[in-house]
Amino acid sequence: MLVISYDISDDKLRAKFAKTLVKQGAIRLQYSVYEVNNTKRVLDNLKIRLEKFYGPRLKGCDSVFIFETDTKNAIKYGNAIHRDQDIVFF
């Protein structure tokens, strides 16, 4: 699982960054914080894409933080705990 936080000053680049995350199945936790829970291959490809495409376009005041953990070691409270639980409908 990745938790990605960003602060990008350029509006177009920020919107494109957010769309890239959503296309990879990211869930918005806060305005500029996303959770991506997918296979290791998808997560690795996403990290490479972010580094190669967005890394060179970031300005000195911009920042992107990528935190990597697994769902077993992540501690969640409140509404966040419900995303990892299976829902069964009959």
MOPAC internal coordinates of N, CA, C and O (Angstrom, degrees):
PM7 1SCF
backbone

  N    0.0000 0     0.00 0     0.00 0    0    0    0
  C    1.4439 1     0.00 0     0.00 0    1    0    0
  C    1.5244 1   107.85 1     0.00 0    2    1    0
  O    1.2310 1   121.03 1   -41.21 1    3    2    1
  N    1.3259 1   115.64 1   138.79 1    3    2    1
  C    1.4512 1   122.05 1   175.13 1    5    3    2
  C    1.5183 1   109.18 1  -114.67 1    6    5    3
  O    1.2310 1   120.69 1   -38.80 1    7    6    5
  N    1.3055 1   116.29 1   141.20 1    7    6    5
  C    1.4498 1   122.26 1   167.88 1    9    7    6
  C    1.5147 1   105.53 1  -116.24 1   10    9    7
  O    1.2310 1   120.96 1   -58.99 1   11   10    9
  N    1.3268 1   115.76 1   121.01 1   11   10    9
  C    1.4610 1   121.39 1  -174.75 1   13   11   10
  C    1.5181 1   108.82 1  -117.41 1   14   13   11
  O    1.2310 1   121.54 1   -53.87 1   15   14   13
  N    1.3085 1   114.66 1   126.13 1   15   14   13
  C    1.4556 1   122.48 1   178.02 1   17   15   14
  C    1.5214 1   107.83 1  -121.18 1   18   17   15
  O    1.2310 1   120.52 1   -41.74 1   19   18   17
  N    1.3184 1   116.62 1   138.26 1   19   18   17
  C    1.4587 1   118.86 1  -178.27 1   21   19   18
  C    1.5182 1   111.47 1  -143.11 1   22   21   19
  O    1.2310 1   121.68 1   -25.23 1   23   22   21
  N    1.3224 1   114.40 1   154.77 1   23   22   21
  C    1.4572 1   123.38 1   173.17 1   25   23   22
  C    1.5222 1   105.51 1  -140.45 1   26   25   23
  O    1.2310 1   120.74 1   -81.52 1   27   26   25
  N    1.3155 1   116.18 1    98.48 1   27   26   25
  C    1.4660 1   122.30 1  -175.46 1   29   27   26
  C    1.5242 1   107.76 1  -118.97 1   30   29   27
  O    1.2310 1   120.73 1   -54.20 1   31   30   29
  N    1.3297 1   116.22 1   125.80 1   31   30   29
  C    1.4674 1   120.62 1  -173.96 1   33   31   30
  C    1.5267 1   113.32 1   -77.09 1   34   33   31
  O    1.2310 1   119.50 1   147.99 1   35   34   33
  N    1.3190 1   118.56 1   -32.01 1   35   34   33
  C    1.4669 1   122.41 1  -178.37 1   37   35   34
  C    1.5302 1   109.73 1   -76.23 1   38   37   35
  O    1.2310 1   120.33 1   -60.08 1   39   38   37
  N    1.3305 1   116.98 1   119.92 1   39   38   37
  C    1.4703 1   121.62 1  -175.48 1   41   39   38
  C    1.5265 1   112.85 1   -59.34 1   42   41   39
  O    1.2310 1   120.15 1   133.91 1   43   42   41
  N    1.3312 1   117.32 1   -46.09 1   43   42   41
  C    1.4657 1   120.73 1  -178.07 1   45   43   42
  C    1.5262 1   111.15 1   -65.58 1   46   45   43
  O    1.2310 1   120.52 1   135.91 1   47   46   45
  N    1.3170 1   116.61 1   -44.09 1   47   46   45
  C    1.4610 1   120.21 1  -179.92 1   49   47   46
  C    1.5259 1   110.84 1   -65.74 1   50   49   47
  O    1.2310 1   120.41 1   140.43 1   51   50   49
  N    1.3344 1   116.82 1   -39.57 1   51   50   49
  C    1.4633 1   121.20 1   178.76 1   53   51   50
  C    1.5238 1   110.94 1   -63.62 1   54   53   51
  O    1.2310 1   120.24 1   137.09 1   55   54   53
  N    1.3352 1   117.15 1   -42.91 1   55   54   53
  C    1.4676 1   120.97 1   179.18 1   57   55   54
  C    1.5209 1   110.74 1   -65.24 1   58   57   55
  O    1.2310 1   120.60 1   138.71 1   59   58   57
  N    1.3180 1   116.46 1   -41.29 1   59   58   57
  C    1.4646 1   120.70 1   179.14 1   61   59   58
  C    1.5276 1   110.50 1   -65.66 1   62   61   59
  O    1.2310 1   120.50 1   140.58 1   63   62   61
  N    1.3262 1   116.65 1   -39.42 1   63   62   61
  C    1.4540 1   121.94 1   178.13 1   65   63   62
  C    1.5310 1   110.14 1   -60.66 1   66   65   63
  O    1.2310 1   120.61 1   132.32 1   67   66   65
  N    1.3283 1   116.44 1   -47.68 1   67   66   65
  C    1.4686 1   121.13 1   179.91 1   69   67   66
  C    1.5257 1   111.05 1   -62.61 1   70   69   67
  O    1.2310 1   120.09 1   138.84 1   71   70   69
  N    1.3387 1   117.43 1   -41.16 1   71   70   69
  C    1.4672 1   120.63 1   178.96 1   73   71   70
  C    1.5230 1   111.22 1   -64.27 1   74   73   71
  O    1.2310 1   120.32 1   142.59 1   75   74   73
  N    1.3224 1   117.00 1   -37.41 1   75   74   73
  C    1.4628 1   120.76 1   177.51 1   77   75   74
  C    1.5222 1   110.33 1   -61.82 1   78   77   75
  O    1.2310 1   120.44 1   137.61 1   79   78   77
  N    1.3146 1   116.77 1   -42.39 1   79   78   77
  C    1.4621 1   120.40 1   179.10 1   81   79   78
  C    1.5239 1   111.55 1   -64.35 1   82   81   79
  O    1.2310 1   120.64 1   135.63 1   83   82   81
  N    1.3261 1   116.38 1   -44.37 1   83   82   81
  C    1.4675 1   120.58 1  -178.86 1   85   83   82
  C    1.5254 1   110.89 1   -64.52 1   86   85   83
  O    1.2310 1   120.26 1   141.96 1   87   86   85
  N    1.3261 1   117.11 1   -38.04 1   87   86   85
  C    1.4688 1   120.50 1   177.88 1   89   87   86
  C    1.5205 1   111.83 1   -62.92 1   90   89   87
  O    1.2310 1   120.19 1   154.15 1   91   90   89
  N    1.3172 1   117.25 1   -25.85 1   91   90   89
  C    1.4637 1   121.55 1   179.17 1   93   91   90
  C    1.5287 1   112.04 1   -91.84 1   94   93   91
  O    1.2310 1   120.54 1  -169.58 1   95   94   93
  N    1.3220 1   116.57 1    10.42 1   95   94   93
  C    1.4586 1   121.18 1   175.70 1   97   95   94
  C    1.5090 1   114.91 1    88.62 1   98   97   95
  O    1.2310 1   120.14 1  -161.57 1   99   98   97
  N    1.3232 1   117.34 1    18.43 1   99   98   97
  C    1.4636 1   121.02 1  -179.53 1  101   99   98
  C    1.5178 1   110.99 1   -70.19 1  102  101   99
  O    1.2310 1   121.41 1   -33.31 1  103  102  101
  N    1.3169 1   114.91 1   146.69 1  103  102  101
  C    1.4580 1   122.73 1   176.22 1  105  103  102
  C    1.5164 1   107.44 1  -110.28 1  106  105  103
  O    1.2310 1   120.86 1   -51.10 1  107  106  105
  N    1.3211 1   115.96 1   128.90 1  107  106  105
  C    1.4668 1   119.97 1   179.98 1  109  107  106
  C    1.5240 1   109.35 1   -75.66 1  110  109  107
  O    1.2310 1   121.15 1   -57.93 1  111  110  109
  N    1.3371 1   115.41 1   122.07 1  111  110  109
  C    1.4567 1   121.12 1   177.03 1  113  111  110
  C    1.5191 1   110.93 1   -93.42 1  114  113  111
  O    1.2310 1   120.88 1   138.27 1  115  114  113
  N    1.3222 1   115.92 1   -41.73 1  115  114  113
  C    1.4509 1   123.85 1   174.76 1  117  115  114
  C    1.5186 1   106.16 1  -141.68 1  118  117  115
  O    1.2310 1   120.19 1     2.86 1  119  118  117
  N    1.3229 1   117.24 1  -177.14 1  119  118  117
  C    1.4607 1   120.01 1  -173.21 1  121  119  118
  C    1.5252 1   112.44 1   -54.58 1  122  121  119
  O    1.2310 1   119.33 1   135.12 1  123  122  121
  N    1.3122 1   118.88 1   -44.88 1  123  122  121
  C    1.4636 1   120.47 1  -178.64 1  125  123  122
  C    1.5268 1   111.80 1  -124.09 1  126  125  123
  O    1.2310 1   120.74 1  -147.96 1  127  126  125
  N    1.3256 1   116.18 1    32.04 1  127  126  125
  C    1.4640 1   121.71 1   177.68 1  129  127  126
  C    1.5267 1   108.40 1  -131.14 1  130  129  127
  O    1.2310 1   121.05 1   -53.54 1  131  130  129
  N    1.3279 1   115.60 1   126.46 1  131  130  129
  C    1.4578 1   121.63 1  -177.68 1  133  131  130
  C    1.5236 1   110.58 1  -126.60 1  134  133  131
  O    1.2310 1   121.18 1   -27.65 1  135  134  133
  N    1.3257 1   115.34 1   152.35 1  135  134  133
  C    1.4584 1   122.76 1   173.28 1  137  135  134
  C    1.5224 1   107.48 1  -114.70 1  138  137  135
  O    1.2310 1   120.90 1   -50.33 1  139  138  137
  N    1.3301 1   115.87 1   129.67 1  139  138  137
  C    1.4613 1   121.09 1   177.14 1  141  139  138
  C    1.5206 1   107.32 1  -119.78 1  142  141  139
  O    1.2310 1   120.74 1   -63.61 1  143  142  141
  N    1.3122 1   116.19 1   116.39 1  143  142  141
  C    1.4620 1   121.31 1  -179.70 1  145  143  142
  C    1.5186 1   107.28 1  -121.72 1  146  145  143
  O    1.2310 1   120.77 1   -76.25 1  147  146  145
  N    1.3210 1   116.13 1   103.75 1  147  146  145
  C    1.4563 1   120.72 1  -175.18 1  149  147  146
  C    1.5216 1   108.25 1  -150.09 1  150  149  147
  O    1.2310 1   120.30 1     9.14 1  151  150  149
  N    1.3305 1   117.03 1  -170.86 1  151  150  149
  C    1.4603 1   120.65 1   178.39 1  153  151  150
  C    1.5226 1   110.09 1   -69.59 1  154  153  151
  O    1.2310 1   120.73 1   -19.96 1  155  154  153
  N    1.3179 1   116.20 1   160.04 1  155  154  153
  C    1.4637 1   120.85 1   179.98 1  157  155  154
  C    1.5238 1   110.67 1   -59.54 1  158  157  155
  O    1.2310 1   120.06 1   141.72 1  159  158  157
  N    1.3026 1   117.48 1   -38.28 1  159  158  157
  C    1.4750 1   121.11 1  -179.36 1  161  159  158
  C    1.5268 1   111.06 1   -62.90 1  162  161  159
  O    1.2310 1   120.06 1   134.39 1  163  162  161
  N    1.3228 1   117.50 1   -45.61 1  163  162  161
  C    1.4650 1   121.42 1   179.45 1  165  163  162
  C    1.5265 1   110.18 1   -64.25 1  166  165  163
  O    1.2310 1   120.42 1   137.48 1  167  166  165
  N    1.3375 1   116.81 1   -42.52 1  167  166  165
  C    1.4588 1   120.40 1   179.57 1  169  167  166
  C    1.5274 1   111.43 1   -64.01 1  170  169  167
  O    1.2310 1   120.45 1   138.02 1  171  170  169
  N    1.3354 1   116.74 1   -41.98 1  171  170  169
  C    1.4676 1   120.32 1   177.91 1  173  171  170
  C    1.5225 1   111.35 1   -63.96 1  174  173  171
  O    1.2310 1   120.30 1   137.67 1  175  174  173
  N    1.3262 1   117.04 1   -42.33 1  175  174  173
  C    1.4694 1   120.76 1   177.86 1  177  175  174
  C    1.5258 1   111.24 1   -63.18 1  178  177  175
  O    1.2310 1   120.53 1   140.65 1  179  178  177
  N    1.3208 1   116.59 1   -39.35 1  179  178  177
  C    1.4681 1   120.54 1   178.63 1  181  179  178
  C    1.5254 1   110.61 1   -64.44 1  182  181  179
  O    1.2310 1   120.14 1   135.83 1  183  182  181
  N    1.3254 1   117.34 1   -44.17 1  183  182  181
  C    1.4598 1   120.54 1   179.41 1  185  183  182
  C    1.5306 1   110.84 1   -61.44 1  186  185  183
  O    1.2310 1   120.35 1   137.98 1  187  186  185
  N    1.3167 1   116.93 1   -42.02 1  187  186  185
  C    1.4704 1   120.76 1   178.64 1  189  187  186
  C    1.5194 1   110.45 1   -64.34 1  190  189  187
  O    1.2310 1   120.13 1   135.87 1  191  190  189
  N    1.3253 1   117.35 1   -44.13 1  191  190  189
  C    1.4683 1   121.12 1   179.50 1  193  191  190
  C    1.5237 1   111.30 1   -61.49 1  194  193  191
  O    1.2310 1   120.53 1   136.39 1  195  194  193
  N    1.3197 1   116.59 1   -43.61 1  195  194  193
  C    1.4624 1   120.24 1   179.70 1  197  195  194
  C    1.5313 1   110.67 1   -64.52 1  198  197  195
  O    1.2310 1   120.78 1   138.97 1  199  198  197
  N    1.3217 1   116.12 1   -41.03 1  199  198  197
  C    1.4640 1   119.89 1  -179.12 1  201  199  198
  C    1.5223 1   111.86 1   -67.48 1  202  201  199
  O    1.2310 1   120.15 1   134.84 1  203  202  201
  N    1.3271 1   117.32 1   -45.16 1  203  202  201
  C    1.4656 1   120.50 1  -174.58 1  205  203  202
  C    1.5240 1   113.47 1   -77.94 1  206  205  203
  O    1.2310 1   120.10 1   140.00 1  207  206  205
  N    1.3313 1   117.42 1   -40.00 1  207  206  205
  C    1.4573 1   119.78 1  -175.73 1  209  207  206
  C    1.5217 1   112.02 1   -87.57 1  210  209  207
  O    1.2310 1   120.69 1   130.83 1  211  210  209
  N    1.3397 1   116.28 1   -49.17 1  211  210  209
  C    1.4677 1   119.55 1  -173.29 1  213  211  210
  C    1.5228 1   112.93 1   -88.19 1  214  213  211
  O    1.2310 1   119.81 1   147.09 1  215  214  213
  N    1.3058 1   117.97 1   -32.91 1  215  214  213
  C    1.4560 1   121.46 1  -178.61 1  217  215  214
  C    1.5211 1   113.81 1   -50.67 1  218  217  215
  O    1.2310 1   119.37 1   128.18 1  219  218  217
  N    1.3404 1   118.80 1   -51.82 1  219  218  217
  C    1.4691 1   120.03 1  -179.92 1  221  219  218
  C    1.5345 1   113.85 1   -67.66 1  222  221  219
  O    1.2310 1   119.52 1   160.69 1  223  222  221
  N    1.3210 1   118.52 1   -19.31 1  223  222  221
  C    1.4586 1   121.66 1  -176.55 1  225  223  222
  C    1.5309 1   113.57 1   -91.60 1  226  225  223
  O    1.2310 1   120.44 1   173.14 1  227  226  225
  N    1.3243 1   116.77 1    -6.86 1  227  226  225
  C    1.4575 1   120.09 1  -179.05 1  229  227  226
  C    1.5214 1   110.13 1   -77.81 1  230  229  227
  O    1.2310 1   121.04 1   -39.42 1  231  230  229
  N    1.3209 1   115.62 1   140.58 1  231  230  229
  C    1.4587 1   121.78 1   178.27 1  233  231  230
  C    1.5226 1   109.30 1   -90.61 1  234  233  231
  O    1.2310 1   120.64 1    -4.84 1  235  234  233
  N    1.3088 1   116.38 1   175.16 1  235  234  233
  C    1.4549 1   121.34 1  -177.75 1  237  235  234
  C    1.5115 1   114.81 1   -60.99 1  238  237  235
  O    1.2310 1   120.04 1   152.18 1  239  238  237
  N    1.3281 1   117.53 1   -27.82 1  239  238  237
  C    1.4652 1   120.31 1  -178.96 1  241  239  238
  C    1.5363 1   112.49 1   -91.67 1  242  241  239
  O    1.2310 1   119.71 1   172.49 1  243  242  241
  N    1.3247 1   118.15 1    -7.51 1  243  242  241
  C    1.4662 1   122.06 1  -178.77 1  245  243  242
  C    1.5270 1   110.58 1   -83.03 1  246  245  243
  O    1.2310 1   121.04 1   -25.29 1  247  246  245
  N    1.3233 1   115.61 1   154.71 1  247  246  245
  C    1.4609 1   119.20 1   176.04 1  249  247  246
  C    1.5193 1   110.55 1  -148.88 1  250  249  247
  O    1.2310 1   121.59 1   -33.48 1  251  250  249
  N    1.3196 1   114.56 1   146.52 1  251  250  249
  C    1.4629 1   122.85 1   173.93 1  253  251  250
  C    1.5255 1   106.74 1  -135.78 1  254  253  251
  O    1.2310 1   120.46 1   -53.55 1  255  254  253
  N    1.3210 1   116.72 1   126.45 1  255  254  253
  C    1.4520 1   122.07 1   176.23 1  257  255  254
  C    1.5182 1   108.17 1  -116.51 1  258  257  255
  O    1.2310 1   120.75 1   -49.24 1  259  258  257
  N    1.3281 1   116.18 1   130.76 1  259  258  257
  C    1.4573 1   121.98 1   176.67 1  261  259  258
  C    1.5279 1   107.26 1  -118.86 1  262  261  259
  O    1.2310 1   120.86 1   -62.43 1  263  262  261
  N    1.3164 1   115.96 1   117.57 1  263  262  261
  C    1.4532 1   122.34 1   178.22 1  265  263  262
  C    1.5219 1   107.56 1  -106.78 1  266  265  263
  O    1.2310 1   120.55 1   -49.95 1  267  266  265
  N    1.3123 1   116.55 1   130.05 1  267  266  265
  C    1.4547 1   120.33 1  -177.83 1  269  267  266
  C    1.5214 1   109.86 1  -115.77 1  270  269  267
  O    1.2310 1   120.80 1   -49.15 1  271  270  269
  N    1.3335 1   116.08 1   130.85 1  271  270  269
  C    1.4570 1   122.13 1   177.49 1  273  271  270
  C    1.5248 1   107.65 1  -154.01 1  274  273  271
  O    1.2310 1   120.33 1    -4.84 1  275  274  273
  N    1.2951 1   116.97 1   175.16 1  275  274  273
  C    1.4600 1   119.20 1   172.24 1  277  275  274
  C    1.5222 1   108.55 1  -108.79 1  278  277  275
  O    1.2310 1   120.81 1   -18.96 1  279  278  277
  N    1.2981 1   116.05 1   161.04 1  279  278  277
  C    1.4589 1   120.03 1  -174.37 1  281  279  278
  C    1.5229 1   111.85 1   -66.83 1  282  281  279
  O    1.2310 1   119.84 1   156.68 1  283  282  281
  N    1.3416 1   117.91 1   -23.32 1  283  282  281
  C    1.4617 1   120.33 1   179.81 1  285  283  282
  C    1.5277 1   111.64 1   -72.09 1  286  285  283
  O    1.2310 1   120.30 1   148.22 1  287  286  285
  N    1.3299 1   117.04 1   -31.78 1  287  286  285
  C    1.4595 1   120.55 1  -178.20 1  289  287  286
  C    1.5187 1   113.38 1   -94.73 1  290  289  287
  O    1.2310 1   120.04 1   169.90 1  291  290  289
  N    1.3175 1   117.53 1   -10.10 1  291  290  289
  C    1.4594 1   121.06 1  -179.76 1  293  291  290
  C    1.5299 1   109.26 1   -75.84 1  294  293  291
  O    1.2310 1   120.81 1   -42.20 1  295  294  293
  N    1.2998 1   116.06 1   137.80 1  295  294  293
  C    1.4632 1   121.34 1   177.43 1  297  295  294
  C    1.5213 1   107.30 1  -106.72 1  298  297  295
  O    1.2310 1   120.83 1   -56.46 1  299  298  297
  N    1.3210 1   116.02 1   123.54 1  299  298  297
  C    1.4599 1   120.99 1  -177.44 1  301  299  298
  C    1.5248 1   109.35 1  -127.06 1  302  301  299
  O    1.2310 1   121.42 1   -33.44 1  303  302  301
  N    1.3216 1   114.88 1   146.56 1  303  302  301
  C    1.4639 1   121.94 1   177.49 1  305  303  302
  C    1.5217 1   108.77 1  -131.38 1  306  305  303
  O    1.2310 1   121.01 1   -16.48 1  307  306  305
  N    1.2999 1   115.67 1   163.52 1  307  306  305
  C    1.4601 1   120.61 1   175.60 1  309  307  306
  C    1.5244 1   112.48 1    66.30 1  310  309  307
  O    1.2310 1   120.88 1    37.79 1  311  310  309
  N    1.3181 1   115.93 1  -142.21 1  311  310  309
  C    1.4563 1   122.23 1  -176.94 1  313  311  310
  C    1.5255 1   112.37 1   -63.16 1  314  313  311
  O    1.2310 1   119.66 1   155.09 1  315  314  313
  N    1.3056 1   118.24 1   -24.91 1  315  314  313
  C    1.4725 1   121.89 1  -176.98 1  317  315  314
  C    1.5279 1   112.68 1   -62.68 1  318  317  315
  O    1.2310 1   119.72 1   153.32 1  319  318  317
  N    1.3198 1   118.14 1   -26.68 1  319  318  317
  C    1.4689 1   119.55 1  -177.62 1  321  319  318
  C    1.5232 1   112.04 1   -69.92 1  322  321  319
  O    1.2310 1   119.57 1   157.67 1  323  322  321
  N    1.3122 1   118.42 1   -22.33 1  323  322  321
  C    1.4596 1   121.36 1  -176.42 1  325  323  322
  C    1.5318 1   112.95 1   -76.38 1  326  325  323
  O    1.2310 1   119.63 1   159.37 1  327  326  325
  N    1.3230 1   118.32 1   -20.63 1  327  326  325
  C    1.4663 1   119.95 1  -178.43 1  329  327  326
  C    1.5139 1   112.64 1   -69.85 1  330  329  327
  O    1.2310 1   119.67 1   156.50 1  331  330  329
  N    1.3264 1   118.24 1   -23.50 1  331  330  329
  C    1.4611 1   121.09 1  -177.81 1  333  331  330
  C    1.5164 1   112.50 1   -95.29 1  334  333  331
  O    1.2310 1   119.94 1   178.14 1  335  334  333
  N    1.3056 1   117.72 1    -1.86 1  335  334  333
  C    1.4634 1   120.72 1  -179.05 1  337  335  334
  C    1.5397 1   109.12 1   -94.88 1  338  337  335
  O    1.2310 1   121.71 1   -38.94 1  339  338  337
  N    1.3254 1   114.33 1   141.06 1  339  338  337
  C    1.4620 1   119.63 1   177.49 1  341  339  338
  C    1.5223 1   109.32 1   -75.46 1  342  341  339
  O    1.2310 1   121.61 1   -37.59 1  343  342  341
  N    1.3256 1   114.53 1   142.41 1  343  342  341
  C    1.4627 1   121.20 1   177.03 1  345  343  342
  C    1.5161 1   107.39 1  -114.79 1  346  345  343
  O    1.2310 1   120.72 1   -49.80 1  347  346  345
  N    1.3204 1   116.22 1   130.20 1  347  346  345
  C    1.4643 1   121.14 1  -179.37 1  349  347  346
  C    1.5212 1   108.11 1  -116.96 1  350  349  347
  O    1.2310 1   120.94 1   -53.47 1  351  350  349
  N    1.3456 1   115.81 1   126.53 1  351  350  349
  C    1.4603 1   121.44 1   176.08 1  353  351  350
  C    1.5249 1   108.71 1  -113.17 1  354  353  351
  O    1.2310 1   120.50 1   -39.32 1  355  354  353
  N    1.3098 1   116.64 1   140.68 1  355  354  353
  C    1.4602 1   121.22 1   176.89 1  357  355  354
  C    1.5054 1   109.56 1  -113.41 1  358  357  355
  O    1.2310 1   120.10 1   180.00 1  359  358  357

